[in-house]
């Protein structure tokens, strides 16, 4: 849970908040996420997701494409002594990361957004949150 804004240094490093380190650990998996962000998973959560993706029927083009999307960009990350981790260039490019990043806790993962993309996403989704809530109410949530 939570939302943290941090700067991205010239080398592509960003602080991994202490609250997240306590939950996820010092090593974790980063990969391309949906909606122009990155997904960070604890090693345990990555194994669960990985198992589900491996179980998809590889005869289906959509399953192959989805597995490629997540596995091809996945990287094992480790925090340095200052609590920072280095985001590889291809992942920074995918998330459109510049000088500022926002890290948010979302259930079983952490998402890394560029500040601009996170602001834009919130502006776009905010008017429809009530509609989403109504849809989820129909599902029993």
C-alpha positions in Angstrom: 0.0 0.0 0.0 1.0 3.6 -0.3 2.3 6.1 -2.8 5.8 7.5 -2.8 7.4 10.1 -5.0 11.2 10.0 -5.6 13.7 11.4 -8.0 15.4 9.2 -10.6 19.2 10.0 -10.7 21.3 10.3 -13.8 22.2 6.6 -13.7 18.5 5.5 -13.5 18.5 4.7 -9.8 15.5 5.3 -7.6 15.0 4.9 -3.9 12.9 1.8 -3.0 10.9 3.0 0.0 11.7 1.3 3.3 8.0 0.2 3.7 8.2 -1.6 0.4 11.6 -3.1 1.2 10.2 -4.5 4.5 7.4 -6.2 2.5 9.2 -7.3 -0.6 12.8 -7.7 0.5 16.1 -6.4 -0.8 15.8 -8.4 -4.0 12.8 -8.5 -6.3 11.7 -8.8 -9.9 10.9 -5.8 -12.2 9.2 -6.1 -15.5 7.1 -4.1 -18.0 3.7 -3.4 -16.6 0.4 -2.4 -18.2 -0.7 1.2 -18.6 2.9 2.5 -19.2 4.3 1.6 -15.8 6.6 -1.1 -14.3 5.5 -3.9 -12.1 7.7 -5.0 -9.2 7.1 -8.4 -7.5 8.6 -10.1 -4.5 10.3 -13.3 -5.5 7.4 -15.3 -4.0 4.8 -13.3 -6.0 6.9 -13.6 -9.2 6.9 -17.4 -8.8 3.1 -17.5 -8.4 2.6 -15.3 -11.5 5.3 -17.1 -13.4 3.6 -20.4 -12.7 0.3 -19.1 -14.0 1.9 -17.7 -17.2 3.6 -21.0 -17.8 0.3 -22.8 -17.5 -1.3 -20.7 -20.3 -1.9 -22.7 -23.6 1.1 -21.8 -25.8 -0.9 -22.8 -28.8 -2.8 -19.5 -28.4 -1.1 -16.5 -29.9 -2.4 -14.2 -27.1 -0.9 -16.4 -24.4 2.5 -16.4 -26.2 2.4 -12.7 -26.6 1.4 -12.0 -23.0 4.1 -14.4 -21.7 6.7 -12.7 -23.9 5.7 -9.3 -22.7 6.3 -10.1 -19.1 9.2 -12.6 -19.3 11.3 -10.8 -21.9 11.7 -7.7 -19.8 11.9 -9.3 -16.4 15.0 -8.5 -14.4 16.1 -9.4 -10.9 16.7 -6.2 -8.9 18.7 -5.6 -5.8 18.9 -2.5 -3.6 22.2 -0.9 -2.9 23.3 0.3 0.6 21.4 3.5 0.1 18.2 1.6 -0.6 18.2 2.5 -4.3 17.8 0.2 -7.3 18.9 0.7 -10.8 16.1 0.6 -13.4 17.5 -0.7 -16.8 17.2 1.6 -19.8 14.6 -0.5 -21.6 12.3 -0.5 -18.5 12.8 3.3 -18.0 11.8 3.8 -21.6 8.7 1.6 -21.3 7.5 3.6 -18.3 8.6 6.9 -19.8 10.6 7.6 -16.7 12.3 11.0 -16.5 13.6 12.7 -13.4 10.7 11.9 -11.2 9.0 8.5 -10.4 6.0 7.5 -8.3 6.0 4.1 -6.6 2.6 2.8 -5.5 1.6 -0.3 -3.7 -1.2 -2.3 -5.5 -2.2 -5.5 -3.8 0.5 -8.1 -4.7 2.8 -5.8 -6.6 4.4 -2.3 -6.6 4.0 -0.1 -9.7 6.6 2.4 -10.8 5.2 5.4 -12.8 6.7 8.5 -14.3 5.2 11.4 -12.4 3.7 12.8 -15.5 2.0 9.5 -16.5 0.7 8.9 -13.0 -0.8 12.4 -12.9 -2.4 11.9 -16.3 -3.7 8.5 -15.4 -5.3 9.9 -12.2 -6.9 12.7 -14.1 -8.3 10.3 -16.7 -9.6 7.7 -14.3 -10.9 10.0 -11.6 -14.3 10.8 -13.3 -15.0 7.2 -13.9 -14.2 5.8 -10.4 -17.9 6.0 -9.4 -18.8 4.0 -12.5 -16.1 1.4 -11.7 -17.4 1.1 -8.2 -20.9 0.4 -9.4 -19.6 -2.3 -11.7 -17.6 -3.9 -8.9 -20.7 -3.8 -6.7 -22.4 -6.0 -9.3 -19.5 -8.4 -8.8 -20.0 -8.5 -5.0 -17.2 -6.1 -4.0 
